[in-house]
Amino acid sequence: MSAILLGILALPILASLALWTLPAAVGDRLAAMYGSVISGLVLIGSLLLWPRSEGWFAYVPSEGGRPLQAVTDVPWIPALGVRFHVAVDSISMPLIVLTALLTFLCCLYSLKITPRIGRTRSLIALLLVIEAGVIGTFSAMDLVLFFVCFEIVLIPMWLVIDIWGDDHDPVGRKRAANTFVLMTVLGSALMLLGFLLVYRQAGTFDIVRLTNSPVLGGHGVPLAAAVLIAVGLAVKVPLWPLHIWLPDAHAKAPTVGSVLLAGVLLKLGTYGLIRILVPVLPDATATIAPYLAGFATVAIIAGSLACLAQTDVKRLIAYSSVGHMGFIVLGISTLSQAGLHGALFANIAHGIITGLLFFLAGAIKDRHDTSDLRALGRALYARLPRIGGLLTFACLASLGLPGLAGFWGEMLVLLGAYRPADSLPRTTYLVFMVIAGLGTVLTAAYFLRLVRNLCQGDPAENPASAFAVDLSRIELITWAPLITLTVLLGVWPGLLLHQWGTL
C-alpha cells in the first residue's frame, strides 16, 4: 500500500517533467491525452488506497482511532528532526480521491476544450504538479512536509491564472494571479510560524505524535500558535475577511483552473484545521473556536449577499464558495462529532458540486465569449436546453436541496452548532445557528435568481446563436461522474459518513 501512495505522489511530478522535455511540436490533443492517462492512473491508485476491511466501502475505524494505511516514515532532514512521513486515513482518503478525480476530468476536458491553443502541454504539466502537491498535503504526517506540499501548489496555480486566464482582461488576470499568490504566501508564512511554536513546545514536527500527545493549554504559546495556524489556514479557506483574493482568481482563471481551485485547493485550509489545529492544540482551539465560528457565520451571510449583487456567473459561483466554506469552518469550530462530520462531508460535496458549476459556467462562457449575465441574456433553456438543465441541477444541489449532496453537510453543521462541544458557549452557537440558517435561505434566493435571470425568459427575445452547440460529447463524459456523485451522496450519505466513525 505504501508503494501505491508513493507512486501517486511521484508519478504526476515525473510525468510533468517528461512532458516539458517533449518537443514543442507536440500537439494539444496529444498532450491532453498524455495528461488524461497519467491522471487516470493516479485516480486508479487512489481508489486502491481507499481504506477497507470488510469490502470496498465497509471500512470500520478501530477502537484506538483512525488507523493509518500506506505509511512511509523515513528521516528527511535529521538535523531538524524532520521526517518524510506520509500516510492516509479515513479523513484524507476521500479528499485524495476527489483531487485525483477532478484532475483527471480537467485533463479529459482539455482533449477538446483548451483555454489557449498551442500551450496545452505546459497547462497539463502544471495541472499534474498541482495534483501532486495537493495529494502530498493531504497525506503529509509531518508539519514541515505539510508546509512544503502546501507551497508546491501555489506557483503552478499562479501561472495557470496568469497565462491561461481571461484573454479579454490581461491586466485583471495578472492582478488576480498576483493577489492570489501574495495572500496565500502571507498565510503560509503565518502558518509556518505557528508550526515552529508547536515544535518549541512539543519538540517534534510529527503530526501523529502531536495528535497522541497534544500541546495542552489555552493561553500563552499554545494560544499564539493556534491563532497563527488558524489565520494562515483561513487565508486558504478562504474565511471572511481574508477572502478578497478569491472572486477575482475564479473570475479570471480558465475553466480547469477554477475547477481545481474551488474543488480541491480551498480544501487545503479546512483539512489543515481538522488535521492539525483541532487535535494538536485542543485547548487553544477551544479558546478561539467561538471567534472562528463568528467569522464563519459572517462569511455565510456576506458571501450570500455578495452573490445577490453579482452580474457575472463565475464571480457569483466564487462568492457562493465563500458562504459554503463558511459553513465548513462553522462545523469545525463546534468541535462536536456532528459538526466535524458535517464539515468533512461538506468538503467533499462542495468540491463535486462547485466543480460541476464551474465546468458549466466555462461552457456557457465558451459559447458566448462572456460570463456577464447582462450580455448573456435569458432563455438558456431554449438556446442550450441540456446545459441549462444541468445548471439548474447544480444550483439546486449547491443550495442544499434534500436528496442531493449539498444537503447533508449543511444539516449536520447546523446540528453541530445546536449542540457544540461542552467546553463552548451553547447560547452563542445557537445564535450562530440561526444566522447560518438564514444564510441557507439567502443561498436559495441567489441561485434561484440566477436560474430565473439566465435560464428562463422568452426565446423570441433571446434567439439561439447559430454557432452555439448544446452539450458536447466530451462535456457529457467529463461531467457525468460529478452528476452521478451528486445524486449518489445525496441519497446514500453513509457512503462517506460511516468512514469517520467517532472523531
C-alpha positions as CSV (number, residue, x, y, z in Angstrom):
1,M,0.0,0.0,0.0
2,S,2.8,2.4,0.8
3,A,4.3,1.8,-2.7
4,I,0.9,2.9,-4.2
5,L,0.9,6.1,-2.2
6,L,4.5,6.9,-3.1
7,G,3.6,6.1,-6.7
8,I,0.7,8.5,-6.9
9,L,2.9,11.2,-5.3
10,A,5.8,10.7,-7.7
11,L,4.0,9.9,-10.9
12,P,2.5,13.4,-11.6
13,I,5.8,15.1,-10.9
14,L,7.8,12.8,-13.1
15,A,5.2,12.9,-15.8
16,S,5.1,16.7,-15.8
17,L,8.9,16.8,-16.1
18,A,8.7,14.4,-19.0
19,L,6.0,16.4,-20.7
20,W,8.2,19.6,-20.6
21,T,11.1,17.7,-22.2
22,L,9.0,16.7,-25.2
23,P,9.4,18.6,-28.5
24,A,7.5,21.9,-28.8
25,A,5.7,20.4,-31.8
26,V,3.7,18.1,-29.6
27,G,0.0,18.8,-30.3
28,D,-2.6,20.0,-27.8
29,R,-4.6,16.8,-28.2
30,L,-1.6,14.5,-27.6
31,A,-0.6,16.5,-24.5
32,A,-4.1,16.3,-23.1
33,M,-4.2,12.5,-23.9
34,Y,-0.9,12.1,-22.0
35,G,-2.3,14.0,-19.0
36,S,-5.5,12.0,-19.1
37,V,-3.6,8.7,-18.9
38,I,-1.3,9.9,-16.1
39,S,-4.1,11.4,-14.0
40,G,-6.2,8.3,-14.8
41,L,-3.5,6.1,-13.3
42,V,-3.3,8.3,-10.2
43,L,-7.1,8.0,-9.9
44,I,-7.0,4.2,-10.0
45,G,-4.1,4.2,-7.5
46,S,-6.1,6.5,-5.1
47,L,-9.1,4.2,-5.3
48,L,-6.9,1.2,-4.5
49,L,-5.8,3.0,-1.3
50,W,-9.4,3.5,-0.1
51,P,-9.5,2.2,3.5
52,R,-11.5,-1.0,3.7
53,S,-11.7,-4.1,5.9
54,E,-15.0,-5.9,5.1
55,G,-15.5,-4.8,1.5
56,W,-14.8,-1.8,-0.7
57,F,-16.9,0.7,1.3
58,A,-17.1,-1.2,4.6
59,Y,-14.2,0.5,6.4
60,V,-14.7,0.5,10.2
61,P,-12.4,2.6,12.4
62,S,-10.6,0.7,15.1
63,E,-11.3,1.5,18.8
64,G,-7.9,3.2,19.1
65,G,-8.8,5.8,16.5
66,R,-8.4,6.1,12.7
67,P,-5.7,3.6,11.7
68,L,-3.2,4.9,9.2
69,Q,-2.5,3.0,6.0
70,A,0.2,3.1,3.3
71,V,2.7,4.5,5.9
72,T,6.2,5.7,4.8
73,D,8.2,7.2,7.6
74,V,11.9,7.8,7.0
75,P,14.4,10.6,8.0
76,W,14.4,13.6,5.7
77,I,16.2,16.4,7.5
78,P,17.7,14.7,10.6
79,A,19.3,17.9,11.9
80,L,15.9,19.4,12.4
81,G,14.0,16.3,13.2
82,V,12.0,16.5,10.0
83,R,10.9,13.2,8.5
84,F,9.3,12.2,5.2
85,H,6.2,10.8,6.9
86,V,3.2,10.2,4.6
87,A,0.1,8.1,5.2
88,V,-3.6,8.0,4.6
89,D,-6.6,7.5,6.8
90,S,-10.4,7.9,6.5
91,I,-10.2,11.7,6.7
92,S,-7.6,12.2,4.0
93,M,-8.6,9.4,1.6
94,P,-11.9,10.9,0.2
95,L,-10.0,14.2,-0.4
96,I,-7.2,12.4,-2.3
97,V,-9.8,10.6,-4.4
98,L,-11.6,13.9,-5.1
99,T,-8.3,15.5,-6.1
100,A,-7.4,12.7,-8.5
101,L,-10.9,12.7,-10.0
102,L,-11.1,16.4,-10.7
103,T,-7.6,16.5,-12.1
104,F,-8.5,13.5,-14.4
105,L,-11.7,15.3,-15.5
106,C,-9.8,18.5,-16.2
107,C,-7.2,16.7,-18.4
108,L,-10.0,14.9,-20.1
109,Y,-11.9,18.1,-20.7
110,S,-8.7,19.6,-22.3
111,L,-8.9,17.0,-25.1
112,K,-11.4,19.2,-26.9
113,I,-11.6,22.4,-25.0
114,T,-8.4,24.3,-24.2
115,P,-8.1,28.0,-22.9
116,R,-5.3,28.8,-25.4
117,I,-4.4,26.8,-28.5
118,G,-0.8,25.7,-28.7
119,R,0.1,25.8,-25.0
120,T,-1.8,22.8,-23.7
121,R,1.4,20.9,-23.0
122,S,2.5,23.4,-20.3
123,L,-1.0,23.7,-18.9
124,I,-1.3,19.9,-18.4
125,A,2.2,19.8,-16.8
126,L,1.2,22.4,-14.3
127,L,-2.1,20.6,-13.5
128,L,-0.1,17.5,-12.7
129,V,2.2,19.4,-10.4
130,I,-0.8,20.8,-8.6
131,E,-2.2,17.3,-8.3
132,A,1.0,16.0,-6.7
133,G,1.2,19.0,-4.3
134,V,-2.4,18.6,-3.1
135,I,-2.2,14.8,-2.6
136,G,1.1,15.4,-0.8
137,T,-0.6,17.9,1.5
138,F,-3.4,15.5,2.3
139,S,-1.1,12.6,3.0
140,A,1.7,14.5,4.9
141,M,2.1,13.5,8.6
142,D,4.9,15.9,9.3
143,L,4.3,19.7,9.8
144,V,7.3,20.7,7.6
145,L,6.3,18.3,4.9
146,F,2.8,19.6,5.1
147,F,4.1,23.1,4.6
148,V,6.3,22.2,1.7
149,C,3.5,20.4,-0.2
150,F,1.2,23.3,0.7
151,E,3.6,25.6,-1.0
152,I,4.2,23.5,-4.1
153,V,0.6,24.2,-5.2
154,L,0.9,28.0,-5.2
155,I,3.3,28.8,-8.1
156,P,1.6,26.4,-10.7
157,M,-1.9,27.8,-9.9
158,W,-0.5,31.4,-10.1
159,L,0.9,30.5,-13.6
160,V,-2.4,28.9,-14.7
161,I,-4.3,32.1,-13.8
162,D,-1.7,34.5,-15.2
163,I,-1.0,32.7,-18.5
164,W,-4.3,31.0,-19.4
165,G,-6.7,33.4,-17.7
166,D,-9.2,35.7,-19.2
167,D,-7.9,36.9,-22.6
168,H,-10.2,39.9,-22.6
169,D,-8.7,41.4,-19.4
170,P,-4.9,40.7,-19.3
171,V,-4.4,43.4,-16.6
172,G,-7.1,41.9,-14.5
173,R,-5.9,38.4,-14.7
174,K,-2.4,39.4,-13.8
175,R,-3.7,41.3,-10.8
176,A,-5.9,38.3,-9.8
177,A,-2.9,35.9,-10.1
178,N,-0.6,38.2,-8.1
179,T,-3.2,38.8,-5.4
180,F,-3.7,35.1,-5.1
181,V,-0.1,34.2,-4.6
182,L,0.7,37.2,-2.3
183,M,-2.2,36.5,0.0
184,T,-1.6,32.7,0.2
185,V,2.2,33.2,0.7
186,L,1.4,35.6,3.6
187,G,-0.9,33.0,5.1
188,S,1.7,30.3,4.7
189,A,4.3,32.4,6.5
190,L,1.9,32.8,9.5
191,M,1.1,29.1,9.5
192,L,4.8,28.2,9.5
193,L,5.4,30.5,12.5
194,G,2.7,28.6,14.3
195,F,4.3,25.3,13.4
196,L,7.6,26.5,14.9
197,L,5.8,27.4,18.1
198,V,4.3,24.0,18.2
199,Y,7.8,22.5,17.7
200,R,9.1,24.7,20.6
201,Q,6.5,23.3,22.9
202,A,6.5,19.7,21.8
203,G,9.9,19.1,20.3
204,T,8.6,17.3,17.2
205,F,7.0,18.1,13.9
206,D,5.4,14.7,13.6
207,I,1.6,15.1,13.4
208,V,0.9,11.5,14.6
209,R,2.9,12.1,17.8
210,L,1.4,15.5,18.3
211,T,-2.1,14.1,17.9
212,N,-1.4,11.4,20.5
213,S,0.4,13.8,22.9
214,P,-1.2,17.2,22.1
215,V,0.1,20.6,23.2
216,L,-2.1,21.5,26.1
217,G,-3.0,24.9,27.5
218,G,-5.4,27.6,26.2
219,H,-3.1,30.6,26.8
220,G,0.4,31.7,26.1
221,V,2.5,30.0,23.5
222,P,-0.2,27.4,22.6
223,L,-2.8,30.1,22.0
224,A,-0.3,32.1,19.9
225,A,0.4,29.0,17.8
226,A,-3.3,28.3,17.4
227,V,-4.0,31.9,16.2
228,L,-1.2,31.9,13.7
229,I,-2.1,28.5,12.3
230,A,-5.8,29.4,12.2
231,V,-5.2,32.7,10.4
232,G,-2.7,31.1,7.9
233,L,-5.2,28.4,7.0
234,A,-8.1,30.8,7.0
235,V,-6.5,32.6,4.0
236,K,-6.6,29.4,2.1
237,V,-10.2,28.5,3.1
238,P,-10.8,31.5,2.5
239,L,-12.6,32.8,5.6
240,W,-14.1,36.3,5.7
241,P,-12.4,38.9,5.7
242,L,-9.4,37.1,4.2
243,H,-11.4,36.1,1.1
244,I,-10.5,39.1,-1.1
245,W,-8.3,37.1,-3.4
246,L,-10.9,34.5,-4.3
247,P,-13.6,36.2,-6.5
248,D,-11.0,37.7,-9.0
249,A,-9.0,34.5,-9.1
250,H,-12.0,32.5,-10.0
251,A,-13.4,35.0,-12.5
252,K,-10.1,35.3,-14.4
253,A,-8.9,31.7,-14.2
254,P,-9.5,29.3,-17.1
255,T,-12.2,26.7,-16.6
256,V,-9.9,23.9,-15.4
257,G,-8.1,26.4,-13.1
258,S,-11.4,27.4,-11.5
259,V,-12.5,23.8,-11.1
260,L,-9.3,22.8,-9.3
261,L,-9.1,26.0,-7.3
262,A,-12.7,25.5,-5.9
263,G,-12.7,21.8,-5.9
264,V,-9.5,21.0,-4.1
265,L,-7.3,23.9,-3.3
266,L,-9.7,25.5,-0.9
267,K,-9.9,22.2,0.9
268,L,-6.3,22.5,2.0
269,G,-7.3,25.1,4.5
270,T,-10.2,23.3,6.0
271,Y,-8.2,20.0,6.0
272,G,-5.4,21.7,7.9
273,L,-7.9,22.9,10.6
274,I,-9.2,19.4,11.1
275,R,-5.8,17.6,10.8
276,I,-3.6,19.9,12.7
277,L,-5.4,22.7,14.7
278,V,-8.1,20.7,16.4
279,P,-6.1,17.6,17.5
280,V,-2.7,19.2,18.1
281,L,-3.8,22.3,20.1
282,P,-7.2,21.2,21.6
283,D,-7.3,23.7,24.5
284,A,-6.2,26.7,22.4
285,T,-8.6,25.7,19.7
286,A,-11.4,25.7,22.2
287,T,-10.4,29.2,23.2
288,I,-10.5,30.6,19.7
289,A,-13.4,28.4,18.4
290,P,-16.2,30.9,19.1
291,Y,-14.3,33.6,17.2
292,L,-13.7,31.2,14.2
293,A,-17.5,30.4,14.4
294,G,-18.3,34.2,14.4
295,F,-16.2,34.9,11.3
296,A,-17.6,31.8,9.6
297,T,-21.1,33.0,10.2
298,V,-20.3,36.4,8.8
299,A,-18.8,34.7,5.8
300,I,-22.1,32.8,5.2
301,I,-24.1,35.9,5.2
302,A,-21.6,38.2,3.4
303,G,-21.0,35.6,0.7
304,S,-24.7,35.2,0.1
305,L,-25.4,39.0,0.0
306,A,-22.5,39.4,-2.4
307,C,-24.0,36.8,-4.7
308,L,-27.2,38.7,-4.9
309,A,-25.3,41.7,-6.3
310,Q,-23.2,39.8,-8.9
311,T,-23.7,40.2,-12.6
312,D,-21.1,37.7,-13.6
313,V,-21.7,33.9,-13.4
314,K,-18.2,32.9,-12.4
315,R,-18.0,35.6,-9.7
316,L,-21.3,34.6,-8.3
317,I,-20.2,31.0,-8.0
318,A,-16.9,32.2,-6.4
319,Y,-18.8,34.2,-3.8
320,S,-21.1,31.2,-3.2
321,S,-17.9,29.3,-2.2
322,V,-17.2,31.9,0.5
323,G,-20.5,31.1,2.1
324,H,-20.2,27.3,1.7
325,M,-16.7,27.3,3.1
326,G,-18.1,29.4,6.0
327,F,-20.4,26.5,6.8
328,I,-17.5,24.1,6.8
329,V,-15.5,26.3,9.2
330,L,-18.6,26.7,11.4
331,G,-18.8,22.9,11.6
332,I,-15.2,22.6,12.6
333,S,-15.5,25.3,15.2
334,T,-18.3,23.4,17.0
335,L,-15.7,20.7,18.0
336,S,-18.6,18.3,18.1
337,Q,-18.9,15.0,16.2
338,A,-21.9,16.2,14.2
339,G,-20.2,19.4,13.3
340,L,-16.9,17.7,12.2
341,H,-18.8,15.1,10.2
342,G,-20.8,17.8,8.5
343,A,-17.6,19.8,7.7
344,L,-15.9,16.7,6.3
345,F,-19.0,15.8,4.2
346,A,-19.5,19.4,3.0
347,N,-15.8,19.5,2.0
348,I,-16.4,16.6,-0.5
349,A,-19.8,17.8,-1.6
350,H,-18.6,21.3,-2.3
351,G,-15.7,20.0,-4.4
352,I,-18.0,17.9,-6.5
353,I,-20.9,20.4,-6.9
354,T,-18.8,23.6,-7.4
355,G,-16.5,21.8,-9.8
356,L,-19.6,21.0,-11.9
357,L,-20.8,24.6,-11.6
358,F,-17.5,26.0,-12.9
359,F,-17.5,23.5,-15.7
360,L,-20.9,24.7,-16.7
361,A,-20.0,28.4,-16.3
362,G,-17.0,27.7,-18.5
363,A,-19.1,26.0,-21.1
364,I,-21.5,29.0,-21.2
365,K,-18.6,31.4,-21.5
366,D,-17.0,29.4,-24.3
367,R,-20.2,29.6,-26.3
368,H,-21.0,33.3,-25.7
369,D,-17.4,34.7,-25.2
370,T,-18.6,36.2,-21.9
371,S,-19.9,35.2,-18.5
372,D,-21.6,38.6,-17.9
373,L,-25.3,38.0,-17.2
374,R,-26.3,41.3,-18.8
375,A,-24.6,40.2,-22.1
376,L,-25.7,36.6,-22.0
377,G,-29.4,37.4,-22.0
378,R,-32.1,35.0,-20.9
379,A,-33.9,31.9,-22.2
380,L,-30.9,29.5,-21.8
381,Y,-33.4,26.6,-21.6
382,A,-34.4,27.4,-25.2
383,R,-30.9,28.1,-26.5
384,L,-29.0,25.4,-24.7
385,P,-31.6,23.2,-23.0
386,R,-29.2,20.5,-21.8
387,I,-26.7,22.8,-20.4
388,G,-29.5,25.0,-18.9
389,G,-31.0,21.9,-17.3
390,L,-27.6,20.8,-15.8
391,L,-27.0,24.3,-14.5
392,T,-30.4,24.2,-12.7
393,F,-29.5,20.8,-11.3
394,A,-26.1,22.0,-10.0
395,C,-27.7,25.1,-8.5
396,L,-30.3,23.0,-6.7
397,A,-27.6,20.8,-5.3
398,S,-25.5,23.7,-4.2
399,L,-28.4,25.4,-2.3
400,G,-28.9,22.2,-0.3
401,L,-31.9,20.5,-1.8
402,P,-32.6,17.3,0.1
403,G,-31.7,14.2,-1.9
404,L,-28.6,15.9,-3.4
405,A,-25.1,16.0,-1.9
406,G,-25.2,19.6,-0.7
407,F,-27.9,18.9,1.9
408,W,-26.2,16.6,4.4
409,G,-23.2,18.7,5.2
410,E,-25.1,21.9,6.0
411,M,-27.7,20.0,8.0
412,L,-25.0,18.3,10.2
413,V,-23.2,21.6,10.6
414,L,-26.4,23.2,11.9
415,L,-26.9,20.3,14.2
416,G,-23.4,20.6,15.5
417,A,-24.0,24.3,16.2
418,Y,-27.2,23.4,18.1
419,R,-25.1,21.0,20.3
420,P,-21.5,22.2,20.3
421,A,-18.8,20.7,22.5
422,D,-19.4,21.1,26.2
423,S,-16.5,23.5,26.6
424,L,-18.1,26.0,24.2
425,P,-20.8,28.6,25.0
426,R,-24.0,27.0,23.7
427,T,-26.1,30.2,23.6
428,T,-23.5,31.8,21.3
429,Y,-23.6,28.9,19.0
430,L,-27.4,28.9,18.9
431,V,-27.2,32.5,17.7
432,F,-24.7,31.4,15.0
433,M,-27.0,28.5,14.0
434,V,-30.0,30.8,13.5
435,I,-27.9,33.3,11.4
436,A,-26.4,30.4,9.4
437,G,-29.9,29.1,8.8
438,L,-30.8,32.5,7.4
439,G,-27.8,32.0,5.1
440,T,-29.3,28.9,3.6
441,V,-32.4,30.9,2.7
442,L,-30.2,33.6,1.0
443,T,-28.4,30.8,-0.8
444,A,-31.6,29.5,-2.3
445,A,-32.5,33.1,-3.2
446,Y,-29.4,33.9,-5.2
447,F,-29.3,30.5,-7.0
448,L,-33.0,30.7,-7.9
449,R,-32.4,34.3,-9.1
450,L,-29.6,33.0,-11.3
451,V,-31.8,30.3,-12.8
452,R,-34.6,32.8,-13.4
453,N,-32.4,35.5,-15.0
454,L,-30.3,33.2,-17.1
455,C,-32.4,30.1,-18.0
456,Q,-35.9,31.4,-18.1
457,G,-37.4,34.0,-20.4
458,D,-38.9,34.5,-23.9
459,P,-36.9,32.7,-26.6
460,A,-38.1,35.2,-29.2
461,E,-36.2,37.9,-27.3
462,N,-33.1,35.9,-26.9
463,P,-32.6,33.8,-30.1
464,A,-30.1,31.0,-30.2
465,S,-26.8,31.7,-31.8
466,A,-26.1,29.7,-34.9
467,F,-22.7,28.6,-33.6
468,A,-23.8,27.7,-30.1
469,V,-23.8,23.9,-29.8
470,D,-25.5,22.3,-26.9
471,L,-23.9,19.7,-24.7
472,S,-21.0,18.1,-26.5
473,R,-19.8,14.5,-26.1
474,I,-16.6,15.4,-24.2
475,E,-18.6,17.6,-21.8
476,L,-21.1,14.9,-21.1
477,I,-18.3,12.4,-20.4
478,T,-16.4,14.9,-18.2
479,W,-19.4,16.0,-16.1
480,A,-21.2,12.6,-15.8
481,P,-19.1,11.4,-12.8
482,L,-19.8,14.7,-10.9
483,I,-23.5,14.4,-11.6
484,T,-23.6,10.8,-10.5
485,L,-21.7,11.5,-7.3
486,T,-24.0,14.5,-6.5
487,V,-27.0,12.2,-6.6
488,L,-25.3,9.2,-5.0
489,L,-24.0,11.1,-2.0
490,G,-27.4,12.8,-1.7
491,V,-29.3,9.5,-1.4
492,W,-26.6,7.5,0.3
493,P,-24.6,9.8,2.7
494,G,-23.5,6.9,4.7
495,L,-21.0,6.1,1.9
496,L,-18.8,8.8,3.5
497,L,-20.2,9.3,6.9
498,H,-19.5,5.8,8.2
499,Q,-15.9,6.3,7.2
500,W,-15.2,8.7,10.0
501,G,-16.7,6.9,13.0
502,T,-16.1,8.8,16.2
503,L,-13.9,11.9,15.8
